[in-house]
């Protein structure tokens, strides 16, 4: 609220000049004084009004001034905010269009950036100007546009200049490289080749002039180019066996001095070598047409007078006969594999094609006859440990000569002594040894064998024995060690793991060594242990592994399984032979009708009459007589008589129902099992001998 200045006028009480204010004043005098007083009062009132008017006018002016100042401050702040906004808008354009596009362009794409930027910047300026509220803000937009636009335009122009140089350099290099490639490609046409070479030389010299490069530097660049391209042209003619044209190129280059000394020397040497190779090729073909083997080839090649040509011919001959030998070995390996596959499907040598049979040596034919005999008598996995470990030790020997001897062996000569698994493993190693670049595969095949041998050697050595007796000088010792290794391998395989750990192998070897009760007489301490080893060696590998797996299988009575010894293996083998069945891998058995896995049954696996190799352990049927609900129960139960067991097995052979008496006994036995809280099916460890 404006401040009002109050009037401070005071009325004087002093006597007017010439006026007496006494009781003796005359009436006239008194009247004059009153009039004068009135006049003075009126004057005072007038002066007071003028002062108030002046005070009111001053207050209004002050209000207007204050309002103007407030408005001016508001405009100033608005202009400041607008300036910040305008600068951000211009910066956004710089980031998006300039940095994000124009300055990121490469090659020819960058050349149009200045013109495109000018339009983009003008459009941005117009858009920002439209948001200016007053002349001051419009002036700011103009100033920012000029300031930031100039900096951006300068950056873009520098970028374009750089890209033009890069593009020109690339075009220059591409022109030269293309000319060089065309020169080499057209080396058969000398005029065309030199046309491309001269075009590249002209490009080099033109660029040198543009860049202000001295002629001496340009000459050096040209020589560097021709010293690279012309040798490639000459090599192309040598590779095409066109030595005459290659020599012509070298002669021209030597005359024109377009090859540096190193290139000229290299090309001279190349042509000399090519001449030797050409003569050697002709001589090699001539001798190969007559030579029947490598020795006859060598004899003929040694008659060549030129030493360089003779050496080249001998090298070619060695290579050629080496290839022939490898091809023959590959063909033989393929033939033997094909024959083995045929016999695996149909064990009859008459199924082998006549052409293949005719190519086999007598020992190979005999080996396949033995192989067929093993397949037909179910002894295909029998193996001679001495022969197998003799060959295997050669394959993993540290002596290169021994390994080469193994590679040269005809393994089919030992086929009659090897089991199928052992034979195939040795063939796999030998075949890969013969293949170039198969070192990693060979290492993968032999590393495990070498580790196994090292562990077993340590166990044998710790017992005071020689783990590597000479197979020729100490046949008996080698045979004993081989038998020991064989037993270790069979038990390792029976573990059923893909790769046995070193600890597992050592534990098995140590356990076997302890069982052998090794003494000073040799690996096996006496005739009894030797006879046991020989006795168990007769068990086919598949059966042996199945027996060991069964012995190791935990049961309620023996959670850790049964110890694997020579005697325990033999006892189970004898029991198996008594009932006429081979041990079977239960993982391969069919499932019960309810989908669960079959077990060994109460009587163990029994041979099915008329079905060689097939066994029955439970022979389940479906019935509701046990607990009123349909369920599967075994019919081969301990309460059957021998005659009833036989009748049930005959029913199994024909997929028929067992006799009624058998079914009745099976139902009664199942009820007993359920009443005792047990499964109707036998668990491992509950097997018992059939009644006799």
RARAUR-V141783 format. One record per pair of residues at least 24 apart in sequence whose ideal C-beta (glycine too) atoms are under 8 Angstrom apart, sorted by the first residue. I is the first residue (numbers start at 1). J is the second residue. D is the distance in Angstrom with one decimal. If there is no record, write none. Layout:
i:I j:J d:D
i:I j:J d:D
This chain:
i:2 j:56 d:7.9
i:2 j:59 d:3.1
i:2 j:60 d:7.4
i:2 j:62 d:6.6
i:2 j:63 d:6.6
i:3 j:59 d:6.9
i:4 j:52 d:7.6
i:4 j:55 d:5.8
i:4 j:56 d:7.4
i:4 j:59 d:7.2
i:5 j:51 d:7.1
i:5 j:52 d:8.0
i:5 j:55 d:4.2
i:7 j:47 d:7.9
i:7 j:48 d:4.3
i:7 j:51 d:5.3
i:7 j:52 d:6.7
i:9 j:44 d:5.4
i:9 j:47 d:6.2
i:9 j:48 d:5.7
i:11 j:40 d:7.5
i:11 j:41 d:7.5
i:11 j:44 d:6.6
i:12 j:40 d:7.8
i:75 j:134 d:7.4
i:75 j:136 d:7.8
i:78 j:133 d:6.9
i:79 j:134 d:7.4
i:79 j:136 d:5.1
i:79 j:137 d:5.9
i:79 j:140 d:7.2
i:82 j:131 d:7.9
i:82 j:132 d:6.9
i:82 j:133 d:6.7
i:82 j:137 d:4.7
i:82 j:140 d:6.9
i:83 j:137 d:7.6
i:83 j:140 d:5.0
i:83 j:144 d:7.8
i:85 j:131 d:7.7
i:86 j:128 d:5.6
i:86 j:131 d:7.8
i:86 j:132 d:7.7
i:86 j:137 d:7.5
i:86 j:140 d:6.0
i:86 j:141 d:5.4
i:86 j:144 d:5.5
i:87 j:144 d:5.9
i:87 j:148 d:8.0
i:89 j:124 d:7.4
i:89 j:128 d:5.1
i:90 j:124 d:7.0
i:90 j:128 d:6.9
i:90 j:144 d:5.5
i:90 j:145 d:7.0
i:90 j:148 d:4.9
i:91 j:148 d:7.6
i:93 j:120 d:7.1
i:93 j:121 d:7.1
i:93 j:124 d:4.5
i:94 j:148 d:6.6
i:94 j:152 d:5.8
i:97 j:124 d:7.9
i:98 j:152 d:4.9
i:98 j:155 d:7.0
i:98 j:156 d:6.8
i:102 j:156 d:5.1
i:102 j:159 d:7.2
i:103 j:155 d:6.5
i:103 j:156 d:6.6
i:103 j:159 d:5.2
i:105 j:159 d:7.7
i:105 j:163 d:7.1
i:106 j:163 d:6.1
i:106 j:166 d:7.5
i:107 j:163 d:6.2
i:107 j:166 d:7.2
i:107 j:167 d:5.0
i:107 j:170 d:7.7
i:108 j:167 d:6.3
i:110 j:159 d:6.2
i:110 j:160 d:5.3
i:110 j:163 d:4.0
i:110 j:164 d:7.9
i:111 j:160 d:6.3
i:111 j:163 d:7.3
i:111 j:164 d:6.9
i:113 j:156 d:5.2
i:113 j:159 d:7.1
i:113 j:160 d:5.7
i:114 j:153 d:6.9
i:114 j:156 d:5.7
i:114 j:157 d:6.0
i:114 j:160 d:6.3
i:117 j:152 d:6.7
i:117 j:153 d:6.4
i:117 j:156 d:5.3
i:118 j:153 d:7.4
i:121 j:145 d:7.2
i:121 j:149 d:5.0
i:121 j:152 d:7.0
i:121 j:153 d:7.7
i:125 j:149 d:7.5
i:172 j:203 d:6.5
i:172 j:207 d:5.3
i:175 j:199 d:7.8
i:175 j:200 d:7.0
i:175 j:203 d:5.0
i:176 j:200 d:4.6
i:176 j:203 d:5.8
i:176 j:204 d:6.7
i:176 j:225 d:6.8
i:179 j:203 d:7.3
i:180 j:225 d:7.6
i:180 j:228 d:7.5
i:180 j:229 d:4.6
i:180 j:232 d:7.6
i:183 j:229 d:5.7
i:183 j:233 d:5.9
i:184 j:229 d:7.1
i:184 j:232 d:4.9
i:184 j:233 d:5.5
i:184 j:236 d:5.4
i:187 j:233 d:4.6
i:187 j:236 d:4.2
i:187 j:237 d:5.5
i:187 j:240 d:7.8
i:187 j:245 d:7.6
i:187 j:249 d:7.7
i:188 j:237 d:7.6
i:188 j:240 d:7.3
i:188 j:242 d:7.3
i:188 j:245 d:7.2
i:190 j:245 d:7.3
i:190 j:248 d:7.0
i:190 j:249 d:7.3
i:193 j:233 d:5.9
i:197 j:226 d:6.7
i:197 j:229 d:6.2
i:197 j:230 d:7.4
i:200 j:225 d:6.3
i:200 j:229 d:7.5
i:201 j:225 d:7.0
i:201 j:226 d:7.3
i:223 j:258 d:6.9
i:223 j:260 d:6.0
i:224 j:260 d:7.6
i:226 j:253 d:7.4
i:226 j:258 d:4.1
i:226 j:259 d:6.8
i:227 j:258 d:7.4
i:227 j:259 d:5.3
i:227 j:260 d:4.5
i:227 j:262 d:7.7
i:227 j:263 d:4.2
i:228 j:263 d:7.8
i:230 j:258 d:6.2
i:230 j:259 d:6.1
i:230 j:263 d:7.4
i:230 j:267 d:8.0
i:231 j:259 d:7.4
i:231 j:263 d:5.3
i:231 j:266 d:6.5
i:231 j:267 d:5.5
i:234 j:267 d:5.3
i:234 j:270 d:7.0
i:234 j:271 d:7.6
i:235 j:270 d:6.9
i:238 j:270 d:6.3
i:238 j:271 d:7.1
i:238 j:274 d:4.7
i:241 j:278 d:6.9
i:243 j:271 d:6.8
i:243 j:274 d:5.8
i:243 j:275 d:6.5
i:243 j:278 d:6.5
i:246 j:271 d:6.0
i:246 j:274 d:7.3
i:247 j:271 d:6.1
i:276 j:306 d:7.5
i:276 j:308 d:4.6
i:276 j:309 d:5.5
i:276 j:312 d:5.7
i:277 j:312 d:6.2
i:279 j:306 d:7.1
i:279 j:309 d:4.8
i:279 j:312 d:8.0
i:280 j:309 d:5.1
i:280 j:312 d:3.6
i:280 j:313 d:4.9
i:280 j:316 d:6.3
i:281 j:316 d:7.5
i:283 j:309 d:6.4
i:283 j:313 d:4.9
i:284 j:313 d:5.2
i:284 j:316 d:4.5
i:284 j:317 d:6.5
i:284 j:320 d:7.4
i:287 j:313 d:6.9
i:287 j:317 d:7.0
i:288 j:317 d:7.4
i:288 j:320 d:6.5
i:291 j:317 d:7.6
i:293 j:321 d:7.3
i:294 j:318 d:7.2
i:294 j:321 d:4.3
i:297 j:321 d:6.8
i:326 j:434 d:6.7
i:329 j:434 d:5.8
i:330 j:434 d:7.5
i:332 j:359 d:7.9
i:333 j:427 d:7.4
i:333 j:431 d:5.4
i:333 j:434 d:7.9
i:335 j:359 d:6.5
i:336 j:364 d:7.6
i:336 j:412 d:6.0
i:336 j:427 d:7.5
i:337 j:427 d:7.7
i:339 j:368 d:6.3
i:340 j:371 d:7.5
i:340 j:424 d:7.9
i:343 j:368 d:6.7
i:343 j:371 d:6.2
i:343 j:372 d:5.7
i:343 j:375 d:6.6
i:344 j:375 d:7.3
i:347 j:372 d:4.7
i:347 j:375 d:4.0
i:347 j:376 d:5.1
i:348 j:372 d:6.7
i:360 j:412 d:7.8
i:361 j:410 d:7.4
i:361 j:412 d:7.9
i:363 j:410 d:7.5
i:363 j:412 d:7.0
i:363 j:413 d:4.7
i:364 j:410 d:7.2
i:364 j:412 d:4.3
i:364 j:413 d:7.1
i:364 j:415 d:7.6
i:366 j:416 d:6.5
i:367 j:412 d:4.7
i:367 j:413 d:6.6
i:367 j:414 d:7.5
i:367 j:415 d:3.3
i:367 j:416 d:5.0
i:368 j:412 d:7.4
i:368 j:415 d:6.8
i:370 j:415 d:6.5
i:370 j:416 d:3.5
i:371 j:415 d:5.6
i:371 j:416 d:7.4
i:371 j:420 d:7.6
i:374 j:420 d:7.5
i:378 j:540 d:7.0
i:378 j:582 d:7.2
i:378 j:613 d:7.7
i:379 j:540 d:5.6
i:380 j:419 d:6.8
i:380 j:420 d:4.8
i:380 j:540 d:7.5
i:381 j:419 d:4.6
i:381 j:420 d:6.1
i:381 j:421 d:6.2
i:381 j:540 d:4.6
i:381 j:541 d:3.6
i:381 j:542 d:5.0
i:381 j:543 d:8.0
i:382 j:419 d:5.6
i:382 j:538 d:7.6
i:382 j:540 d:5.6
i:382 j:541 d:7.3
i:383 j:417 d:7.7
i:383 j:418 d:5.9
i:383 j:419 d:3.5
i:383 j:421 d:7.8
i:383 j:422 d:5.0
i:383 j:486 d:7.3
i:383 j:541 d:6.6
i:384 j:417 d:4.0
i:384 j:418 d:6.8
i:385 j:479 d:7.7
i:385 j:482 d:4.2
i:385 j:483 d:5.2
i:385 j:485 d:6.9
i:385 j:486 d:3.8
i:385 j:537 d:7.0
i:386 j:471 d:7.6
i:386 j:478 d:6.6
i:386 j:479 d:4.9
i:386 j:482 d:4.7
i:386 j:483 d:7.8
i:387 j:414 d:5.5
i:387 j:417 d:4.1
i:387 j:418 d:6.4
i:388 j:417 d:7.7
i:388 j:418 d:5.8
i:388 j:419 d:7.7
i:388 j:422 d:4.8
i:388 j:426 d:7.7
i:388 j:482 d:7.4
i:388 j:486 d:7.4
i:389 j:478 d:8.0
i:389 j:481 d:7.6
i:389 j:482 d:4.1
i:389 j:485 d:5.5
i:389 j:486 d:7.2
i:390 j:471 d:5.2
i:390 j:478 d:7.4
i:390 j:482 d:7.4
i:391 j:418 d:7.9
i:391 j:426 d:5.6
i:392 j:426 d:6.8
i:392 j:449 d:6.5
i:393 j:453 d:7.7
i:393 j:468 d:7.7
i:395 j:426 d:6.7
i:395 j:429 d:5.0
i:395 j:430 d:7.2
i:395 j:433 d:7.8
i:395 j:446 d:6.5
i:395 j:449 d:7.6
i:396 j:446 d:5.0
i:396 j:449 d:5.2
i:396 j:450 d:5.0
i:396 j:453 d:6.7
i:403 j:433 d:7.3
i:406 j:430 d:6.7
i:406 j:433 d:7.5
i:407 j:433 d:5.0
i:407 j:434 d:6.1
i:419 j:541 d:5.8
i:421 j:541 d:6.5
i:448 j:499 d:7.0
i:451 j:502 d:6.8
i:451 j:505 d:8.0
i:452 j:488 d:7.7
i:452 j:489 d:7.4
i:452 j:492 d:7.5
i:452 j:505 d:5.9
i:453 j:485 d:7.7
i:455 j:502 d:6.0
i:455 j:505 d:4.9
i:455 j:506 d:5.2
i:455 j:509 d:6.4
i:456 j:484 d:7.4
i:456 j:485 d:5.8
i:456 j:488 d:5.7
i:456 j:505 d:7.4
i:456 j:509 d:5.1
i:458 j:506 d:7.7
i:459 j:506 d:6.7
i:459 j:509 d:4.2
i:459 j:510 d:5.6
i:459 j:513 d:5.4
i:460 j:484 d:6.9
i:460 j:509 d:8.0
i:460 j:513 d:7.3
i:460 j:523 d:7.6
i:463 j:513 d:5.6
i:463 j:518 d:4.8
i:464 j:518 d:7.6
i:464 j:520 d:7.8
i:465 j:518 d:6.8
i:465 j:522 d:7.7
i:465 j:523 d:6.0
i:476 j:522 d:7.3
i:477 j:522 d:6.7
i:477 j:523 d:7.4
i:480 j:522 d:5.6
i:480 j:523 d:3.6
i:480 j:524 d:6.1
i:481 j:523 d:6.1
i:483 j:523 d:7.5
i:483 j:524 d:8.0
i:483 j:533 d:5.3
i:483 j:534 d:8.0
i:483 j:537 d:6.8
i:484 j:512 d:6.8
i:484 j:513 d:7.7
i:484 j:516 d:7.4
i:484 j:523 d:5.7
i:486 j:537 d:7.3
i:487 j:512 d:5.6
i:487 j:533 d:7.2
i:487 j:536 d:7.6
i:488 j:512 d:6.2
i:490 j:541 d:6.6
i:490 j:544 d:5.3
i:490 j:545 d:6.6
i:490 j:548 d:7.0
i:491 j:548 d:5.9
i:491 j:564 d:6.1
i:493 j:541 d:7.7
i:493 j:545 d:5.5
i:494 j:544 d:7.3
i:494 j:545 d:4.5
i:494 j:548 d:3.4
i:494 j:549 d:5.3
i:494 j:552 d:7.1
i:494 j:564 d:7.7
i:495 j:552 d:7.8
i:496 j:549 d:6.1
i:511 j:564 d:7.9
i:515 j:565 d:5.8
i:515 j:566 d:6.8
i:529 j:566 d:7.8
i:532 j:566 d:4.2
i:532 j:567 d:7.2
i:532 j:570 d:7.3
i:533 j:566 d:6.8
i:535 j:566 d:7.7
i:535 j:570 d:6.3
i:536 j:566 d:5.5
i:536 j:569 d:5.8
i:536 j:570 d:6.0
i:536 j:573 d:7.9
i:539 j:569 d:7.1
i:539 j:573 d:5.4
i:540 j:582 d:8.0
i:542 j:582 d:7.7
i:542 j:583 d:8.0
i:543 j:573 d:6.9
i:543 j:576 d:7.5
i:543 j:582 d:5.4
i:543 j:583 d:5.2
i:544 j:569 d:6.9
i:546 j:582 d:7.6
i:546 j:583 d:3.3
i:546 j:584 d:6.6
i:546 j:585 d:5.8
i:547 j:572 d:4.9
i:547 j:573 d:6.1
i:547 j:576 d:7.6
i:547 j:583 d:5.3
i:549 j:585 d:7.5
i:550 j:583 d:6.5
i:553 j:684 d:6.1
i:554 j:684 d:7.6
i:555 j:683 d:7.4
i:555 j:684 d:4.2
i:555 j:685 d:3.1
i:556 j:683 d:6.3
i:556 j:684 d:7.4
i:556 j:685 d:5.2
i:557 j:685 d:4.3
i:558 j:685 d:6.6
i:575 j:604 d:7.7
i:579 j:604 d:6.9
i:579 j:605 d:7.4
i:579 j:606 d:5.6
i:579 j:607 d:6.2
i:580 j:607 d:4.1
i:581 j:605 d:5.2
i:581 j:606 d:6.6
i:581 j:607 d:4.5
i:581 j:615 d:4.6
i:582 j:613 d:6.9
i:584 j:615 d:5.9
i:592 j:618 d:7.3
i:592 j:620 d:5.4
i:592 j:632 d:5.8
i:593 j:620 d:5.8
i:593 j:622 d:6.2
i:593 j:632 d:5.0
i:594 j:631 d:7.8
i:594 j:632 d:5.0
i:599 j:681 d:5.7
i:599 j:682 d:5.7
i:599 j:683 d:6.9
i:599 j:684 d:6.9
i:600 j:682 d:6.5
i:600 j:684 d:6.4
i:600 j:687 d:5.4
i:601 j:634 d:6.3
i:601 j:636 d:5.4
i:601 j:681 d:7.9
i:601 j:682 d:5.4
i:601 j:687 d:7.1
i:602 j:634 d:7.1
i:602 j:636 d:6.5
i:602 j:637 d:5.6
i:602 j:638 d:5.0
i:602 j:682 d:4.4
i:602 j:686 d:6.5
i:602 j:687 d:6.5
i:602 j:688 d:6.4
i:603 j:636 d:5.3
i:603 j:637 d:7.9
i:603 j:638 d:6.9
i:603 j:645 d:6.9
i:603 j:687 d:7.0
i:603 j:688 d:7.0
i:603 j:689 d:7.6
i:603 j:690 d:4.9
i:604 j:687 d:4.8
i:606 j:636 d:7.0
i:606 j:645 d:7.1
i:606 j:649 d:6.0
i:606 j:690 d:7.6
i:607 j:649 d:7.6
i:608 j:649 d:5.8
i:608 j:652 d:5.5
i:608 j:653 d:5.0
i:609 j:646 d:7.8
i:609 j:649 d:5.8
i:609 j:650 d:5.7
i:609 j:653 d:5.1
i:610 j:653 d:5.3
i:611 j:653 d:5.6
i:616 j:648 d:7.9
i:616 j:649 d:6.0
i:616 j:652 d:4.6
i:618 j:681 d:6.6
i:618 j:682 d:7.7
i:619 j:648 d:6.0
i:619 j:649 d:7.8
i:619 j:651 d:7.4
i:619 j:652 d:4.8
i:619 j:658 d:7.1
i:621 j:657 d:6.8
i:621 j:658 d:7.1
i:621 j:663 d:6.7
i:621 j:666 d:7.2
i:623 j:663 d:7.3
i:623 j:667 d:6.3
i:625 j:667 d:4.8
i:626 j:667 d:5.7
i:626 j:670 d:4.8
i:626 j:671 d:5.7
i:626 j:674 d:6.9
i:626 j:680 d:7.4
i:627 j:671 d:7.8
i:627 j:674 d:6.8
i:631 j:680 d:7.5
i:632 j:680 d:7.9
i:633 j:666 d:5.6
i:633 j:667 d:6.9
i:633 j:670 d:4.3
i:633 j:680 d:4.8
i:634 j:666 d:6.6
i:634 j:670 d:7.9
i:634 j:680 d:6.7
i:634 j:681 d:5.8
i:634 j:682 d:7.3
i:635 j:662 d:5.5
i:635 j:663 d:6.6
i:635 j:666 d:4.4
i:637 j:665 d:6.3
i:637 j:666 d:5.5
i:637 j:669 d:4.4
i:638 j:669 d:7.4
i:638 j:688 d:5.8
i:638 j:690 d:8.0
i:638 j:691 d:7.3
i:639 j:665 d:4.9
i:639 j:668 d:7.4
i:639 j:669 d:5.5
i:640 j:665 d:6.1
i:640 j:690 d:7.6
i:640 j:691 d:7.0
i:641 j:691 d:6.0
i:642 j:690 d:6.4
i:642 j:691 d:6.1
i:642 j:692 d:6.2
i:645 j:690 d:5.5
i:645 j:691 d:7.9
